[in-house]
Amino acid sequence: PPPPPPPPPPPPPPPVIDVSDVRYRGPTGEAPDSQRAILHSRGSVPKRKMSAAEILKMPFARRVIVSKEAGIVYCPVPKAANSNWKMLIRKFAGFDDFRNLKLAHSRDTSGLKYLDSFSAEEVEEIMNDEKLLKFVFVRNPYDRMLSCYLNKFNNKEAGSEEYNLFLSHLYGWKYVTTHNTSIEPKPTFLQFAEAISHQKHQEMDEHWAPQVFLCGLDVFPYDFVGKFENITNESDALLQLLGKSDEHFPSQKEIKFLPSGAGELRNEWYNAHLMSLAKQIYPEDMSLSEYS
């Protein structure tokens, strides 16, 4: 009999990424080939075209940070290391107090500019400006929902001011004012998931609202949609693109904000029903980020 055919050759190694002459997404929404190689086709081409004037009416326009000094347009997603990037952006913009996260998280005190502070003409220029790197980092919806529950409810002191604030966002202020929250049992993870499954996107607290809704991922032309699960490597690559190769992405320890460890705890907290609820709450996040 004839000899068996030789096995197929192994796949070629991934190309070495050269970031020496990167150009960001152009006005057409299509990135040049060199950029596609570098960003691995990880931009977001909007599913529906919106004018700058229409974008300014969207809730996410209040969230997107625009720093021309840093060359960055960034949408912070709570529970996806947004504190780390806010610190870096404020550092690049020249703020001496860039390590102060309390200032960084407030629109009133951060000193940063947001998309809704610009005119429609300026927003159009921002969207088409190849000198501005427009990016966002998203997180596995299962881990993000669990991280939110652990950080805002399970690990908070019952009856504390912050605990009551998030409890009011979950059940309403009437519940908080008519219950002794310091002695009543905390909501279980299942109760938390069921409560937010009945909320509209615009009613949700930002920490558990869908990421697509928070950052307009279906309408805004981001150059890069990074993943929290690989945020250190991908952020370091973005820093290189920004000409900041001498910088590094700060760890949670460096910013003094300990992680919840939700990714390692997923199997302990989720069952089939909770997985189904998460898919019901975050269908766009699941499909957009290929997390389902």
C-alpha positions in Angstrom: 0.0 0.0 0.0 1.1 3.6 -0.6 2.7 5.3 2.4 0.4 7.5 4.5 0.4 11.2 3.6 2.8 13.3 5.7 1.2 15.2 8.6 0.2 18.9 7.9 2.9 21.4 8.7 2.6 23.2 12.0 1.0 26.6 11.9 3.5 29.5 11.4 4.5 31.4 14.5 2.6 34.6 15.2 4.2 37.6 13.5 6.5 39.9 15.5 4.5 43.0 16.2 6.2 46.2 15.2 4.7 49.3 16.7 7.1 51.8 15.0 4.7 53.4 12.6 1.2 52.7 13.9 -1.7 54.8 12.7 -5.0 54.7 14.4 -8.4 54.1 12.9 -9.2 56.5 10.1 -12.3 58.5 9.3 -13.8 55.6 7.3 -13.9 53.3 10.3 -11.4 50.9 8.6 -7.9 50.6 10.0 -4.9 50.2 7.7 -3.3 46.8 7.4 -0.4 47.7 9.7 -2.7 48.7 12.5 -4.9 45.6 12.0 -1.8 43.5 12.6 -0.9 45.4 15.8 -4.4 45.6 17.3 -5.4 42.2 16.1 -8.6 43.4 14.6 -9.8 44.4 18.1 -11.4 47.7 17.2 -15.2 48.2 17.3 -16.8 49.1 14.0 -20.2 50.5 15.0 -23.3 48.5 14.1 -25.2 51.6 13.5 -24.0 55.0 12.3 -24.6 57.9 14.6 -23.8 61.5 14.1 -21.7 63.4 16.7 -24.8 65.3 17.8 -26.7 62.0 18.4 -23.7 60.6 20.3 -23.7 63.6 22.6 -27.3 62.7 23.6 -26.2 59.2 24.7 -25.5 58.4 28.3 -22.0 57.1 27.6 -20.9 60.6 26.4 -20.7 61.6 30.1 -18.4 58.7 30.7 -15.8 58.8 27.9 -12.6 60.6 28.9 -10.9 62.7 26.3 -7.3 63.7 27.1 -5.6 65.4 24.1 -2.5 65.9 26.3 -2.2 62.1 26.7 -3.4 61.3 23.2 -6.2 59.2 24.7 -9.9 58.7 24.4 -10.9 56.1 27.1 -14.1 54.7 28.4 -13.8 53.5 32.0 -15.7 50.3 32.8 -16.2 49.8 36.6 -14.8 46.4 37.7 -12.4 46.3 34.8 -9.3 48.1 36.2 -10.6 51.5 35.2 -8.8 53.0 38.3 -5.5 52.0 36.9 -6.0 53.7 33.6 -7.5 56.8 35.2 -4.3 57.1 37.2 -2.2 56.8 34.1 -4.2 59.3 32.1 -4.0 61.9 34.9 -0.3 61.3 35.1 0.2 61.7 31.4 -1.9 64.9 31.5 0.4 66.4 34.0 -1.5 66.1 37.3 0.9 66.0 40.3 -1.8 64.2 42.4 -2.4 61.5 39.8 -2.2 58.8 42.5 -5.3 60.2 44.3 -8.0 57.8 43.1 -10.7 59.6 45.0 -10.1 62.7 42.8 -9.7 60.6 39.7 -13.1 59.0 40.1 -15.0 62.3 40.3 -15.9 64.3 37.3 -15.8 67.4 39.4 -12.3 66.9 40.9 -10.4 64.8 38.4 -9.6 67.7 36.1 -10.3 65.5 33.1 -12.5 66.4 30.2 -15.4 64.2 29.1 -16.9 63.7 25.7 -20.1 65.6 26.6 -18.1 68.7 27.3 -17.3 69.1 23.6 -19.4 70.5 20.8 -20.8 68.2 18.0 -18.2 69.6 15.6 -15.4 68.8 18.1 -16.7 65.3 18.8 -16.7 64.6 15.1 -13.0 65.7 15.0 -12.2 63.5 18.0 -13.8 60.4 16.4 -11.8 61.0 13.2 -8.5 62.1 14.9 -5.8 59.5 14.1 -3.6 61.0 16.8 -6.0 60.0 19.5 -6.0 56.3 20.6 -9.6 55.4 21.4 -10.0 52.3 23.6 -11.9 50.5 26.3 -11.3 47.4 28.3 -14.1 44.9 28.9 -14.4 42.0 31.4 -16.0 38.5 31.3 -19.6 39.3 32.3 -19.7 36.4 34.7 -16.7 37.6 36.6 -17.7 41.2 36.5 -21.1 40.5 38.0 -19.6 38.4 40.7 -16.9 40.9 41.4 -19.5 43.6 41.8 -21.5 41.5 44.2 -18.5 40.6 46.3 -17.1 44.1 46.4 -20.4 46.1 46.9 -22.4 43.6 49.1 -20.8 40.5 50.4 -17.5 42.1 51.6 -19.1 45.4 52.7 -20.0 46.1 56.3 -23.8 45.7 56.6 -25.5 49.0 57.4 -22.5 51.1 56.4 -23.1 54.2 54.4 -21.6 52.7 51.2 -23.4 49.4 51.7 -26.7 51.3 52.1 -26.0 53.3 49.0 -25.5 50.2 46.8 -28.5 48.5 48.5 -30.6 51.5 47.5 -29.4 51.1 43.9 -30.5 47.5 44.1 -33.8 47.7 45.9 -34.6 51.5 46.1 -34.3 54.0 48.9 -37.6 53.1 50.4 -36.2 49.6 51.2 -33.2 51.1 52.9 -35.2 53.6 55.0 -37.7 51.0 56.1 -35.3 48.2 57.0 -32.6 47.8 59.6 -29.9 47.0 57.1 -27.2 46.5 59.8 -28.9 43.3 61.1 -30.9 42.0 58.2 -29.3 39.3 56.1 -27.3 40.6 53.1 -28.8 39.8 49.7 -27.5 36.5 48.3 -25.7 36.4 45.0 -28.9 34.9 43.5 -31.1 37.7 45.0 -28.6 40.2 43.6 -28.8 38.7 40.1 -32.5 38.4 40.1 -32.9 42.1 41.2 -30.7 43.5 38.5 -32.3 41.2 35.9 -35.5 43.3 36.4 -33.8 46.7 36.0 -33.6 48.7 32.8 -30.1 49.6 31.6 -30.5 53.3 32.4 -31.7 52.4 36.0 -28.7 50.2 36.8 -25.8 51.2 38.9 -22.7 51.7 36.7 -20.9 48.9 38.5 -23.3 46.3 37.2 -24.8 48.0 34.1 -23.9 46.2 30.8 -20.6 47.3 29.3 -22.0 47.8 25.8 -24.5 50.3 27.2 -21.9 52.0 29.5 -19.5 52.8 26.7 -21.6 52.8 23.5 -19.6 49.9 22.1 -22.2 49.4 19.4 -22.1 53.0 18.1 -18.7 54.5 19.0 -15.6 53.7 16.9 -13.0 52.5 19.4 -9.6 51.6 18.0 -9.1 48.9 20.5 -11.4 46.8 22.7 -9.1 45.1 25.3 -9.9 42.3 27.6 -9.5 42.6 31.4 -8.2 39.0 31.5 -5.1 40.1 29.6 -5.0 43.7 30.7 -1.4 44.0 31.8 0.0 42.7 28.5 -2.5 44.6 26.3 -2.1 47.8 28.3 1.7 47.7 28.0 1.2 47.3 24.3 -1.0 50.3 24.2 1.5 52.3 26.3 4.1 51.4 23.6 1.7 52.7 20.9 1.3 55.9 22.9 5.1 56.4 23.0 5.2 55.6 26.7 7.3 52.4 26.5 9.1 53.5 29.7 5.8 53.3 31.6 4.1 50.1 32.9 0.6 49.3 33.7 0.2 49.6 37.5 -0.8 46.6 39.5 -3.7 46.5 41.9 -1.2 46.6 44.8 0.5 49.7 43.3 -2.8 51.6 43.2 -3.8 50.2 46.7 -7.0 48.6 45.4 -7.0 44.9 46.1 -8.8 42.6 43.5 -11.9 40.6 44.4 -10.5 37.4 42.9 -13.8 36.8 41.1 -12.2 34.9 38.2 -10.8 32.2 40.6 -14.1 32.0 42.5 -16.5 31.6 39.6 -17.1 27.9 40.0 -17.8 28.4 43.7 -20.5 30.9 43.2 -22.2 30.0 40.0 -24.7 27.3 39.2 -26.7 26.7 36.0 -29.5 29.1 37.0 -27.1 31.9 37.8 -25.2 31.3 34.5 -28.5 31.6 32.7 -29.4 34.8 34.6 -26.1 36.4 33.6 -26.7 35.6 30.0 -30.1 37.1 30.3 -28.8 40.3 31.9 -25.7 40.7 29.6 -26.5 39.3 26.1 -24.7 42.1 24.3 -21.6 41.8 26.5 -21.5 38.1 26.0 -21.8 38.2 22.2 -19.6 41.2 21.6 -16.7 40.0 23.7 -17.1 36.3 22.8 -17.5 35.4 26.5 -20.5 33.2 26.1 
